Amino acid sequence: MATCPAGKYNGVDTGVSECTTCPVGKYAGTTGLTVCTDCPAGKYEDTTGQTKCTDCAVNTYNARSEERRVGKE
């Protein structure tokens, strides 16, 4: 089993034994993860392979987790 860097995961739970980049709306903040984490409400991520989510800008929002964009208030 590969130990993956932050921003990637090893999907050993799903039968994938190599490192895979986290998709849009998710992140992997540390090494060695087997799943990526959804961005929480109030944050978003619009690119793959991220190690953290981005705060929504002033006067915008993200009411759902796993979001890839923000809306206007």
Summary of the structure (lengths in Angstrom):
residues: 73
radius of gyration: 13.1
end to end distance: 44.8
largest distance: 44.8
contacts: 186
relative contact order: 0.23
helix: 4%
strand: 25%
